[in-house]
Amino acid sequence: MRVSVVIPSFNEASTIGRCIESVFRADTKKELADICIVDNGSTDNTVDVAKKSGATIRQNTTGKRKTIAALRNEGAANATGD
């Protein structure tokens, strides 16, 4: 089984890199399909850090913040895991 990890984010530049690295380290059975960061319009460099760390990115560019449930659903809809 291939697993996707969905991580909603908003202005998490200081922690998102470590979070993504932790997910990669935990994948000892090589079951990770992807890590999908769903960014809620961050104004810091969260997206850049996440890209450099190897995650796929979905960005909310509407100018209006979404609920965490909406972010999770968007990530699940775009996940590539089983």
N, C-alpha and C positions, 0 to 999 in steps of 0.2 A: 504494500500500500504506500502510495506517495502522499505526503502530508503538506498542506499549505499553512503558513502562519500569517494571520492578519493582525497588524498592529496599527490602531488609530493613533494619530499624533497631532499635536499642536504645540509649536515652539518647544521642541524637545531636543534641540541641537546638542545640548550638553550631555544627554544620556542615550540618544538613539543609537549611536555607534556601538556602545557597549551592549545595549540590548540585542542588536542584530548579531554581534559576535557571539553572545551567549547562546542564541538559538543555533547558530552554526556549530558551536562546540558541543551542544547537546545532541546533535544529530549523529550519534555514533553508529547507528545502523544504516546510515545513508538513505533515509526515507523522506528527506526534505525535498519537496517539489519546488517551493518558492517561499520567499518572505515578501509579503505585500504590505507596504506602508501606505496607509490612506491618510494623507495630510489634509488637515482642516483649515488651510489658508495661513500657514505659519508665516511669521514676519522675520524669523531668524533664518539660519542656514540649515534647518532640519532636513530639507529635501536634498541638499548637496551632500551632507554627511551620510544620509541613508543610501544615496546612489553610490557613493564611494565605498560603502560597506557591503555592497552587493545585493541590495534589496531592489525589488521592483516598486515603482511609485505610482500612486493614483493621487491626483491633486484636485482639491476643491478650489476652483478659481471663480466661483460665482460671486464672491464678495460677501456672502452670507454664510455664517457658520452652520454646519449641520449637527444633528444630534449624534451621540456616540453610536446609537443603534443604526442610524443611516450609514455611518462610516463603516461599521462592521459588515453590514449587508452589501455595501459596494465592494468591499474587499473580498467577501465570499463569492460574489458574482464574477469577479475577475481572477479568482484563484485558479491555479492549474492542477492542483492536487486531485486525488480521487474523491 
